[in-house]
Amino acid sequence: MGKRTKFYLGYELNGAYTPLTILDNNLKLVDDSLTAVIDYTTSFDNEGLLRNAIINGPMNINIPLGARLIYLSSTNNPNYPYRKVLGLDHICYSLSKTLLDPSVQRNYFINNKYDDNLYTQLYLTVLKSKIPMSEIYSILDDEERRIKDPTVIINAFKKHRNEITGGNNYILSFMDSVYNEILHANEIGKNNYEYDPDRLDLEYIIGRLYDNLTIKKDKQNNNRHDPDTGAILRDDKIIGYLTILISKDMEDKYKRYLRDIEDQKEEEETIEVGDVYRDYDGHDEEFLTTEDFEKYGEDPETHGYTVRKSGI
């Protein structure tokens, strides 16, 4: 049996990973559970404040210039003792603090039930948490590995799941059925899906999937509870994975929003150049003064332009 996976805030430099041992603001060592590491980084608003706290903190840790902050997990491979969590460079800051709450996570997945990109990333995350990814990568050809398309990995798993260790895991089968339903909803259109009397209750099955993913079970497959508080116990690693996944999804959505605003602004600026406007028939009309035509000895009516007279 392998050692328990430990998690760290660390950095990447020239392809090498270095974990950091950090004291928090209360001079307590940041625990090596994933949610504890995320809880630490979400106490800062941005990367600059986080770096400053680490470099100038009680342990006087050095982070080389050009190094990228990342979450790291331990491995059982002595040649490669650490790897990036979920293969991502994303760090969660204060805006993601509430994402550590299971109820917030659950609602996010339900509220984004038609976002096939989000569920593609969720499927990939579930795969990474449940099976040896090396077995899937061994199936892919060089081009498929190079493009790193999550749908390629998912399709390879679907095709070869009977050959993969743990491939027929109940959670993976549940994830697959939810994912297929979301793809179906997008294929026929959300409105058509909503009015389909035979459709599944997506909110219900997504909620069940989330609970099955995160809740710890005893040997009789019953929910485990905290003996002191009675609260349901959830898998720390999975909660951490989903916090990072949702935080990254929110950031990507915001970046797309900013790009859309910028594209719209550029389009509006292009339309305004030369005072060219679109009339009701879809023709371009340039509003010129009578003097503009007289200067070139032209007749405005002959050329079909609307004349804006001087002083108007």
Solvent accessible surface area in square Angstrom, and as a share of the most:
residue,aa,sasa,rsa
1,M,248,1.11
2,G,47,0.46
3,K,175,0.74
4,R,150,0.55
5,T,44,0.26
6,K,84,0.35
7,F,9,0.04
8,Y,50,0.19
9,L,5,0.03
10,G,0,0.00
11,Y,27,0.10
12,E,37,0.16
13,L,55,0.27
14,N,147,0.75
15,G,59,0.56
16,A,60,0.46
17,Y,69,0.26
18,T,49,0.28
19,P,37,0.23
20,L,16,0.08
21,T,75,0.43
22,I,10,0.05
23,L,47,0.23
24,D,37,0.19
25,N,123,0.63
26,N,115,0.59
27,L,118,0.59
28,K,136,0.58
29,L,112,0.56
30,V,30,0.17
31,D,82,0.43
32,D,32,0.17
33,S,25,0.16
34,L,1,0.00
35,T,31,0.18
36,A,28,0.22
37,V,4,0.02
38,I,0,0.00
39,D,65,0.34
40,Y,18,0.07
41,T,0,0.00
42,T,2,0.01
43,S,62,0.40
44,F,22,0.09
45,D,95,0.49
46,N,71,0.36
47,E,72,0.32
48,G,48,0.46
49,L,89,0.44
50,L,0,0.00
51,R,53,0.19
52,N,83,0.42
53,A,31,0.24
54,I,4,0.02
55,I,62,0.32
56,N,105,0.54
57,G,20,0.20
58,P,84,0.53
59,M,85,0.38
60,N,121,0.62
61,I,28,0.14
62,N,110,0.56
63,I,11,0.05
64,P,34,0.22
65,L,183,0.91
66,G,67,0.65
67,A,3,0.02
68,R,128,0.47
69,L,5,0.02
70,I,0,0.00
71,Y,4,0.01
72,L,0,0.00
73,S,6,0.04
74,S,23,0.15
75,T,33,0.19
76,N,106,0.55
77,N,63,0.33
78,P,120,0.75
79,N,118,0.60
80,Y,156,0.59
81,P,62,0.39
82,Y,59,0.22
83,R,139,0.51
84,K,39,0.17
85,V,5,0.03
86,L,19,0.09
87,G,51,0.49
88,L,50,0.25
89,D,56,0.29
90,H,21,0.09
91,I,16,0.08
92,C,0,0.00
93,Y,43,0.17
94,S,37,0.24
95,L,169,0.84
96,S,10,0.07
97,K,79,0.33
98,T,88,0.51
99,L,7,0.03
100,L,33,0.17
101,D,62,0.32
102,P,40,0.25
103,S,62,0.40
104,V,51,0.29
105,Q,0,0.00
106,R,78,0.29
107,N,79,0.40
108,Y,34,0.13
109,F,3,0.01
110,I,23,0.12
111,N,117,0.60
112,N,32,0.17
113,K,38,0.16
114,Y,36,0.14
115,D,31,0.16
116,D,55,0.28
117,N,70,0.36
118,L,0,0.00
119,Y,0,0.00
120,T,10,0.06
121,Q,57,0.26
122,L,4,0.02
123,Y,0,0.00
124,L,21,0.10
125,T,9,0.05
126,V,3,0.02
127,L,0,0.00
128,K,61,0.26
129,S,24,0.15
130,K,74,0.32
131,I,11,0.06
132,P,55,0.35
133,M,27,0.12
134,S,78,0.50
135,E,52,0.23
136,I,0,0.00
137,Y,82,0.31
138,S,82,0.53
139,I,62,0.31
140,L,8,0.04
141,D,79,0.41
142,D,112,0.58
143,E,106,0.48
144,E,58,0.26
145,R,96,0.35
146,R,167,0.61
147,I,84,0.43
148,K,161,0.68
149,D,51,0.26
150,P,28,0.17
151,T,54,0.31
152,V,31,0.18
153,I,13,0.07
154,I,1,0.00
155,N,88,0.45
156,A,12,0.09
157,F,0,0.00
158,K,61,0.26
159,K,163,0.69
160,H,39,0.18
161,R,40,0.14
162,N,126,0.65
163,E,126,0.57
164,I,10,0.05
165,T,89,0.52
166,G,42,0.41
167,G,1,0.01
168,N,97,0.50
169,N,55,0.28
170,Y,126,0.48
171,I,17,0.09
172,L,0,0.00
173,S,49,0.31
174,F,19,0.08
175,M,0,0.00
176,D,23,0.12
177,S,58,0.38
178,V,0,0.00
179,Y,10,0.04
180,N,66,0.34
181,E,27,0.12
182,I,0,0.00
183,L,72,0.36
184,H,73,0.32
185,A,0,0.00
186,N,58,0.30
187,E,146,0.65
188,I,58,0.29
189,G,27,0.26
190,K,110,0.47
191,N,116,0.59
192,N,96,0.49
193,Y,1,0.00
194,E,70,0.31
195,Y,189,0.72
196,D,40,0.21
197,P,128,0.80
198,D,122,0.63
199,R,93,0.34
200,L,87,0.43
201,D,83,0.43
202,L,2,0.01
203,E,83,0.37
204,Y,129,0.49
205,I,23,0.12
206,I,3,0.01
207,G,1,0.01
208,R,95,0.35
209,L,2,0.01
210,Y,5,0.02
211,D,35,0.18
212,N,38,0.20
213,L,10,0.05
214,T,0,0.00
215,I,17,0.08
216,K,76,0.32
217,K,81,0.34
218,D,56,0.29
219,K,198,0.84
220,Q,132,0.59
221,N,108,0.55
222,N,85,0.43
223,N,55,0.28
224,R,104,0.38
225,H,97,0.43
226,D,39,0.20
227,P,129,0.81
228,D,133,0.69
229,T,104,0.61
230,G,43,0.42
231,A,56,0.43
232,I,70,0.35
233,L,49,0.24
234,R,59,0.21
235,D,43,0.23
236,D,48,0.25
237,K,64,0.27
238,I,9,0.04
239,I,11,0.06
240,G,0,0.00
241,Y,24,0.09
242,L,2,0.01
243,T,0,0.00
244,I,1,0.01
245,L,9,0.05
246,I,0,0.00
247,S,7,0.04
248,K,59,0.25
249,D,9,0.05
250,M,81,0.36
251,E,67,0.30
252,D,40,0.21
253,K,63,0.27
254,Y,129,0.49
255,K,99,0.42
256,R,95,0.35
257,Y,123,0.47
258,L,83,0.41
259,R,135,0.49
260,D,91,0.47
261,I,81,0.41
262,E,86,0.39
263,D,86,0.44
264,Q,99,0.44
265,K,107,0.45
266,E,92,0.41
267,E,110,0.49
268,E,85,0.38
269,E,88,0.39
270,T,99,0.57
271,I,93,0.47
272,E,107,0.48
273,V,110,0.63
274,G,48,0.46
275,D,65,0.34
276,V,45,0.26
277,Y,105,0.40
278,R,161,0.59
279,D,36,0.19
280,Y,230,0.87
281,D,117,0.60
282,G,39,0.38
283,H,113,0.51
284,D,84,0.44
285,E,49,0.22
286,E,55,0.25
287,F,63,0.26
288,L,42,0.21
289,T,29,0.17
290,T,44,0.25
291,E,91,0.41
292,D,48,0.25
293,F,14,0.06
294,E,117,0.52
295,K,141,0.60
296,Y,158,0.60
297,G,69,0.66
298,E,79,0.35
299,D,73,0.38
300,P,25,0.16
301,E,151,0.68
302,T,105,0.61
303,H,95,0.43
304,G,66,0.64
305,Y,92,0.35
306,T,61,0.35
307,V,42,0.24
308,R,98,0.36
309,K,122,0.52
310,S,69,0.45
311,G,90,0.87
312,I,151,0.77
